[in-house]
Amino acid sequence: MNTNEFIEFKQERDVGTMISDAFKFLKEEGKPFFTTIIKISLVPIILAIASTFYFFLNMSDFFSVVFLLDNTESYQGQSINFGVFFISLGVLLIFYLIAYVMINASAMYYIKSYTDNQGKIDYDYIKNMTMHKFWSFIALYIVSGIIIFTGTLFCFFPGIYLGIVLSLSSCILVFFEKEAMDAIGGSFAFIKGHWWNTFGILIVIGLIVWCLSLITQLPAIIYQLTQMGSLSFDASNPMEMMNLYKDPIYLTLTAFSEVIKFFLVPITLIVTVFIFFDINEQEKQGSYQ
């Protein structure tokens, strides 16, 4: 029997309460929440980490050849393989997008199942809806990314504005059961009058998650600095740095930090859901459906 305290998402909250309730939710539901995400997203996460290894190895080889060709000495038979480098980069981006979508979708439908059933979780529903809405989430993130990138090209601030507006589009997709383009269009009307509050809350939680993310990178950073400070390291040779990306210990530490960072993503997501319901309650629930 589930004895955890039920946390009501559908109510108004201030900034402090949103953040404290996000961590309270993780405390109460952390084990089943992350277990569900892992069960649904494990394969995409593994593929994303493997693609990181693949990219680092190719990046090391790519820049090693660049440095060789740029050297004043003559290196015959060396050529830059742009194809392999950009393929490895493309594979990295694709698998990270898939992993990001699976983690966000499964976390979002976990919260939906949690709120709809007063704290009871339906794993089959979460899994089925994550798979059913997979392409909708893919479309949502790709189109949102293009919109934000285009806004940033014209000026930095439009990119920020659009990023905050579209941060709630995935909530509209899930909780109002919209398609990707409808969710994107609806987010502009939904956030109207609440942009600055949303911006402030996301900045605060963003800084918290960034600090936690930085902590996860410390082992890899410390190891990298230790290697660079060793007597055998030639700081004047750029290829020495590239060889670090082939170091199995460095790659293992990097993989560890990447896995942890994947599971920091739901923290921001939970706060975003609180923002969504806070706005929805203020505007009289359901008025944007």
C-alpha positions in Angstrom: 0.0 0.0 0.0 1.3 3.4 -0.9 1.7 5.4 2.3 3.5 8.4 0.7 2.0 11.8 1.1 0.0 12.9 -1.9 1.3 16.2 -3.4 -1.4 18.2 -5.2 -0.1 19.6 -8.4 -3.3 21.4 -9.4 -3.0 24.5 -7.2 -1.4 27.9 -7.1 2.2 28.2 -5.7 4.8 30.8 -5.2 8.4 30.4 -6.3 9.7 29.0 -3.0 6.8 26.5 -2.6 7.3 25.2 -6.2 11.0 24.4 -5.6 10.4 23.0 -2.1 7.5 20.9 -3.4 9.5 19.6 -6.3 12.1 18.2 -4.0 9.4 17.0 -1.7 7.9 15.1 -4.6 11.3 13.6 -5.4 11.6 12.6 -1.7 8.1 11.0 -1.6 8.1 9.5 -5.1 11.8 9.3 -6.0 12.2 5.6 -6.1 9.1 4.7 -8.2 9.5 7.8 -10.3 13.1 7.2 -11.4 12.5 3.4 -11.6 9.8 4.0 -14.1 11.9 6.4 -16.1 14.8 3.9 -16.1 12.7 1.0 -17.2 11.3 3.0 -20.1 14.4 5.0 -21.1 17.3 2.7 -20.3 18.1 1.7 -23.9 18.0 5.2 -25.3 20.2 6.4 -22.4 22.8 3.6 -23.0 22.8 4.5 -26.7 23.3 8.2 -25.9 26.3 7.4 -23.6 27.7 5.0 -26.3 27.4 7.7 -28.9 29.3 10.1 -26.6 32.2 7.6 -26.5 32.0 7.2 -30.3 32.1 11.0 -30.8 35.0 11.6 -28.4 37.1 9.0 -30.1 36.4 10.4 -33.5 36.9 14.0 -32.3 40.3 13.0 -30.9 41.3 11.4 -34.2 39.9 14.3 -36.2 41.7 17.1 -34.3 44.9 15.0 -34.1 45.0 15.0 -37.9 44.2 18.7 -38.0 47.1 19.5 -35.7 49.4 17.2 -37.7 48.5 18.9 -41.0 49.0 22.3 -39.4 52.4 21.4 -38.2 55.4 22.8 -40.1 56.8 19.3 -40.6 55.5 17.2 -43.4 53.1 14.3 -42.7 52.4 12.3 -45.8 49.3 10.2 -46.1 47.3 12.1 -43.5 43.9 13.4 -44.5 41.0 14.9 -42.6 37.9 12.6 -42.5 35.1 15.1 -42.2 32.5 12.4 -43.0 33.2 10.2 -40.0 33.5 13.3 -37.7 30.1 14.7 -38.7 28.4 11.3 -38.8 29.6 10.7 -35.2 28.2 14.2 -34.2 24.9 13.4 -36.0 24.6 10.1 -34.2 25.3 11.8 -30.8 22.6 14.5 -31.4 20.0 11.9 -32.6 20.5 9.6 -29.6 20.6 12.4 -27.1 17.3 13.8 -28.6 15.7 10.3 -28.3 17.0 9.8 -24.7 15.8 13.3 -23.8 12.4 12.7 -25.3 11.9 9.4 -23.5 13.0 10.7 -20.2 10.8 13.8 -20.4 7.8 11.9 -21.8 7.9 9.1 -19.3 8.4 11.6 -16.4 5.5 13.8 -17.7 3.1 10.9 -18.0 4.2 9.6 -14.6 3.1 13.0 -13.1 -0.2 12.8 -15.2 -0.9 9.3 -13.9 0.0 10.5 -10.4 -2.3 13.5 -10.5 -5.2 11.8 -12.2 -5.2 8.8 -9.8 -4.5 10.6 -6.5 -1.0 9.3 -6.2 -1.5 5.8 -7.7 0.7 5.0 -10.7 -0.3 3.0 -13.7 3.0 1.8 -15.3 1.3 0.4 -18.4 -0.4 3.7 -19.1 2.8 5.6 -18.7 4.8 3.3 -21.0 2.0 3.2 -23.6 1.5 6.9 -23.7 5.3 7.6 -23.8 5.5 5.3 -26.9 2.3 6.7 -28.4 3.3 10.3 -28.1 7.0 9.7 -28.9 6.8 11.3 -32.4 4.7 14.2 -31.1 7.4 15.0 -28.5 10.1 14.6 -31.2 8.2 17.1 -33.4 7.6 19.4 -30.5 11.3 19.6 -29.5 12.6 19.9 -33.1 10.2 22.7 -34.1 10.7 24.5 -30.7 14.4 24.3 -31.2 14.2 25.7 -34.7 11.9 28.6 -33.4 14.2 29.4 -30.5 17.4 29.2 -32.7 15.8 31.5 -35.3 14.8 33.9 -32.6 18.4 33.9 -31.2 19.9 34.6 -34.7 18.0 37.9 -35.0 18.8 38.9 -31.4 19.7 37.1 -28.2 16.6 38.3 -26.3 13.9 37.0 -28.7 15.5 33.6 -28.2 15.2 33.9 -24.4 11.6 35.1 -24.8 10.6 32.2 -27.1 12.5 29.7 -24.9 10.4 30.6 -21.9 7.2 30.6 -23.8 7.8 27.2 -25.3 9.0 25.7 -22.0 5.3 25.0 -21.2 4.4 23.5 -24.6 5.1 19.9 -23.4 2.8 20.4 -20.5 0.1 21.6 -22.9 0.7 18.5 -25.1 0.3 16.1 -22.2 -2.2 17.6 -19.8 -4.5 19.2 -22.5 -3.9 16.3 -24.8 -2.9 18.4 -27.8 -0.7 17.6 -30.8 2.7 19.2 -31.2 1.8 22.2 -33.3 -1.3 23.0 -31.3 0.8 22.8 -28.1 3.4 25.2 -29.5 0.7 27.6 -30.7 -1.2 27.4 -27.5 1.8 28.1 -25.3 1.9 31.7 -26.5 -1.7 32.4 -25.3 -1.3 30.3 -22.2 1.8 32.1 -20.8 0.4 35.6 -21.6 0.6 37.8 -18.5 2.8 35.2 -16.7 6.1 35.4 -18.7 8.2 37.2 -16.1 7.1 34.9 -13.2 7.9 31.9 -15.4 11.2 33.4 -16.4 12.2 34.0 -12.7 11.2 30.5 -11.5 13.1 28.8 -14.4 16.2 30.9 -13.8 16.2 29.9 -10.1 15.7 26.1 -10.8 18.1 26.3 -13.7 20.9 27.6 -11.5 20.2 24.9 -8.9 20.3 22.2 -11.6 23.4 23.7 -13.2 25.2 23.6 -9.8 24.2 20.0 -9.3 25.3 19.2 -12.9 28.7 20.9 -12.2 29.2 18.7 -9.1 28.7 15.6 -11.2 31.4 16.7 -13.6 34.0 17.3 -10.9 35.5 13.8 -11.0 36.2 14.1 -14.7 37.4 17.7 -14.4 39.8 16.8 -11.5 41.1 13.8 -13.4 41.7 15.9 -16.5 43.5 18.6 -14.5 45.6 15.9 -12.8 46.6 14.4 -16.1 47.5 17.9 -17.5 49.6 18.6 -14.4 51.6 15.4 -14.6 55.2 15.5 -15.7 54.5 13.5 -18.8 52.0 15.9 -20.1 53.3 18.3 -22.8 51.1 21.5 -22.6 52.7 22.9 -25.7 51.4 19.9 -27.8 47.7 20.2 -28.5 47.6 16.5 -29.4 48.1 15.7 -25.7 44.8 17.2 -24.9 43.1 15.2 -27.7 44.6 12.0 -26.3 42.7 12.6 -23.0 39.4 11.9 -24.9 40.7 8.4 -25.6 41.6 7.8 -21.9 39.3 5.0 -20.6 39.3 6.5 -17.1 38.3 9.9 -18.3 35.6 8.4 -20.6 34.2 6.4 -17.7 34.1 9.4 -15.4 32.4 11.4 -18.2 29.9 8.6 -18.8 29.0 8.7 -15.1 28.5 12.4 -15.1 26.3 12.2 -18.2 24.1 9.5 -16.6 23.6 11.7 -13.5 22.8 14.7 -15.7 20.1 12.7 -17.5 18.4 12.3 -14.1 18.7 15.9 -13.2 16.4 16.7 -16.2 13.2 15.7 -14.3 13.9 18.3 -11.5 13.3 21.1 -14.0 10.4 19.3 -15.5 8.6 18.9 -12.2 8.9 22.6 -11.5 7.7 23.4 -15.0 4.6 21.3 -14.3 4.0 23.2 -11.1 4.3 26.5 -13.2 1.8 25.1 -15.7 -0.8 24.2 -13.1 -0.2 27.4 -11.2 -1.0 29.5 -14.3 -3.9 27.2 -15.2 -5.4 27.6 -11.7 -5.0 31.4 -11.8 -6.8 31.5 -15.1 -9.6 29.2 -13.9 -8.6 25.6 -14.7 -9.4 24.4 -18.2 -9.9 27.8 -19.9 -7.1 27.1 -22.4 -8.2 23.6 -23.3 
